[in-house]
Amino acid sequence: MPEHDPHARRPIPAAGGELVGVVGGRLRELAPEARRFAIGVSGGGDSVALVWMLAERGVDLVLLHVDHALRPEAEDDAAFVRDLATAVDAPFRAERVEVRAAADRRGWNLEEAARRLRRSSLHRMARAAGADVLLLAHTVDDQAETVVLQALRGSAYLRGMPARRGRLVRPLLTIGRGELRAWLDRHGRPWRDDPTNADLERARAWVRHAVLPRLESYAPGVTHRLARLATVQRDAADFVRDEARRRVRGAAALLGPERSFGEDDGVVVDAKGGAAAVEVSRTAAPVATAAGPVSVAAAAADGVDAQALARQPVAIQREVLAALLAGAGVEVDLHRIETARAHLNDADAWRASVGAGAWWRVAYGRVAVVRSAPRPAERSVTRAEELPDGVGAEALERGPLELRARRPGDVVRLPGGHRSLADVLIDARVPREARDGLRLLARGDEVVWVEGLLRPAGGGAMLVEDDDERAMREALVLARAAGEAGELPVGALVLLGGEVLGRGANRTRADHDPTAHAEVLALRAAAASTGDWRLTGATLVVTLEPCPMCFGAILSAHVARVVYGAPNLREGALGGVADLGGERWKRRVEVRGGVRARESAALLASFFGERRG
């Protein structure tokens, strides 16, 4: 781009003035912990002004430059920034990225490709240079342009660009482009103009040169008002997102923490930016939760409690549903969000395509964005060493087997008799889109093993139970006994390391005690057996979602996990009515719901039916 140097022959005076102080103060406010600052420098007036202002304040700088390989004069831009780095005695790093080739490969327009690849390259260079933060020189004008572009795209919030996101900092968002260029002119400091910024075929250039000037002529000062609107909208959006994290169980894994270097745009390119460039999906990034690391894609596929979400304010519903779409790599669209909102309370399973090979699914009490699992390859199994891990050689006693996906007509011989595989999968709450991806062993149409669900046993098959399901089976025995005694049929166990420390079943009627809930009695028994009221690391298994009183006891006892069966739609404290587990308690409790929920719900339905009868 041609160099703009109105005072090329004048001596360069020392920088100073009120504007430099404003920029320095803003930087201290946004990045008080930073000691080394990387600046993305194109050679344009905004980034050049930021370099000179911070250099005069003695800030430790690293200048970064990205060549998009789109213009013949790009090498001159790089040389200009290199000379600028020399002038301010700062290290210089540069990379060349093949924007046009990347755009063709990924189907992006040039403007989008340049933005994504430039950001990725800057993040990587900043990290390699040991910088604490990466500075970008976006101004109040850039912010106003972004707001207009977001309005044209139909964004939910016209939030513009954040002043700080992770390690990316924009200290000039309150300063106008004209102010910076006037400052450069006063101090005789040259910059270079990029002719593509005047190309009205580009969306941002069109907004910059054709839209905002007309708005300013009609309503002077609109640029700054649009930038203020972005601040207000961002504050509102951040509040809704924080509330969604707090109120909706599972939303934290979807909405996630702020990203740092290399995680901002979901794209990583190699040093040359050529064919070796690889796209890294945001959905692959692990997010820390109370239960450990989980990918955003897995969180989107697992979903959230549909009825609990339906009881939240509409703004929170939309925020979580949008996060489900984004987590699955699907374009966020208001129509898609509203379609799912209308089905959150559906009693029957509901599915709808959202494109890109994905579907909304409301089933088993959860709303999620899912994709069909690929069918496994099929092969015959005649020798023990060909069996899947965990399957013993006795599976072959009745002859060869076939390792394959499910087929129509498949049956399972369980201890209680023959059942269709389809019914077994439904009862086990295996999502429909996951069923074709399950590996199974069959002899003809008789299935003897299903990965993670059935194991060979006595010439037939037996359901595989995990520790929580086995414990819930015992809690259901306690619940049935309570129901037979005229109590609300709820049973509970406290376990640690597989050992049962305490058992409890409802006794509110018998003891004339409103606190004699199954959970409280199980906790009392566990504390008595251990001689310590602190049950650190223990798991409480209960057939019905705990009420607020019981959740308070769980917190006080330092219980680590709660496993419950049926949701408590009257007094549930873990999503049934409210999700107290999402509040800012001293300790976090891991929660798993829906374990043998159908059996627990059937007990409760029978109890209340008899009372009504």
Sequence and secondary structure as in RCSB ss.txt:
>XXXX:A:sequence
MPEHDPHARRPIPAAGGELVGVVGGRLRELAPEARRFAIGVSGGGDSVALVWMLAERGVDLVLLHVDHALRPEAE
DDAAFVRDLATAVDAPFRAERVEVRAAADRRGWNLEEAARRLRRSSLHRMARAAGADVLLLAHTVDDQAETVVLQ
ALRGSAYLRGMPARRGRLVRPLLTIGRGELRAWLDRHGRPWRDDPTNADLERARAWVRHAVLPRLESYAPGVTHR
LARLATVQRDAADFVRDEARRRVRGAAALLGPERSFGEDDGVVVDAKGGAAAVEVSRTAAPVATAAGPVSVAAAA
ADGVDAQALARQPVAIQREVLAALLAGAGVEVDLHRIETARAHLNDADAWRASVGAGAWWRVAYGRVAVVRSAPR
PAERSVTRAEELPDGVGAEALERGPLELRARRPGDVVRLPGGHRSLADVLIDARVPREARDGLRLLARGDEVVWV
EGLLRPAGGGAMLVEDDDERAMREALVLARAAGEAGELPVGALVLLGGEVLGRGANRTRADHDPTAHAEVLALRA
AAASTGDWRLTGATLVVTLEPCPMCFGAILSAHVARVVYGAPNLREGALGGVADLGGERWKRRVEVRGGVRARES
AALLASFFGERRG
>XXXX:A:secstr
  EE TTTTS      SHHHHHHHHHHHHH TT SEEEEE  SSHHHHHHHHHHHHTT EEEEEEEE S  TTHH
HHHHHHHHHHHHTT  EEEEE  HHHHHHHHT  HHHHHHHHHHHHHHHHHHHTT SEEE    HHHHHHHHHHH
HHHT SS     SEETTEE TTTTS HHHHHHHHHHTT  EE  GGGG TTSHHHHIIIIIHHHHHHHSTTHHHH
HHHHHHHHHHHHHHHHHHHHHHSTTHHHHH     TT SSSEE  TT STT EE  GGGSEEEETTEEEEHHHHH
HH EEHHHHHTS HHHHHHHHHHHHHHTT    HHHHHHHHTTTT SS EEEEEETTEEEEEETTEEEEEE    
   EEE SGGGS TT  GGGGTTS EEEE   TT EEEETTEEEEHHHHHHHTT  HHHHTT  EEEETTEEEEE
TTTEEEETTEEEE   HHHHHHHHHHHHHHHHHHTTS   EEEEEETTEEEEEEE  HHHHT TT  HHHHHHHH
HHHHHT S  TT EEEEEE   HHHHHHHHHTT  EEEEEE  TTT TBTTS BGGGS  SS  EEE  TTHHHH
HHHHHHHHHHHH 
